[in-house]
Amino acid sequence: KAGVTQTPRYLIKTRGQQVTLSCSPISGHRSVSWYQQTPGQGLQFLFEYFSETQRNKGNFPGRFSGRQFSNSRSEMNVSTLELGDSALYLCASSLEGLRPDTQYFGPGTRLTVL
Amino acid sequence: GEDVEQSLFLSVREGDSSVINCTYTDSSSTYLYWYKQEPGAGLQLLTYIFSNMDMKQDQRLTVLLNKKDKHLSLRIADTQTGDSAIYFCAERALYNQGGKLIFGQGTELSVKP
């Protein structure tokens, strides 16, 4: 089975721009979660989608949004980019997203904001 | 609230055992996970334990859970240079419906030959 894939792997943007990141979960997985990883804040939960609905949300501003399609693929969008948005964005998929459902992580998208 | 704490660095010699420690604050029943991250890569799930267990062993990995002290440890036997990575402890509380994990800051394990 193919693992979680994320595209693009690297991205460079400038302040004020917007960006869309994509995540394709493992086949059959219906839950997709997004995390932001920075040296200062570590790994922080952004949001989770299940069956095209946002089921859980972390403490991030409204500039961060996401969606999930009927094939479980997910996208996240960051509008009006700030320097502090530079991070590794990780996507994780699981069957249902319930305990102890194993979450499998993708390789991440490295976003650099200049 | 939810909080997970780990020490930041650990250095061991090849062949020794490594013990990585983690404390969590959530008192509700929970699942606790250990993930490994190698440079430039995503997170790889190593193992998990439910809070009604005290210990779980999987090949070179042993997880110990002290519920009273809310302390979790990961022991890696016969540590190899390929085990050098950052190890994250994560928890998911019982009341948490869905896929949200709370991660510690990560422990960077350095294995010297």
Interface residues (C-beta under 8 A of the other chain):
Chain A: V4 S31 V32 S33 Y35 G42 L43 Q44 F45 E48 F50 R55 N56 G58 L90 A92 S94 G97 L98 R99 P100 D101 T102 Q103 Y104 F105 G106 P107 G108
Chain B: Y31 Y35 G40 A41 G42 L43 Q44 L45 Y48 F50 F88 A90 R92 L94 N96 Q97 G98 G99 K100 L101 I102 F103 G104 Q105 G106
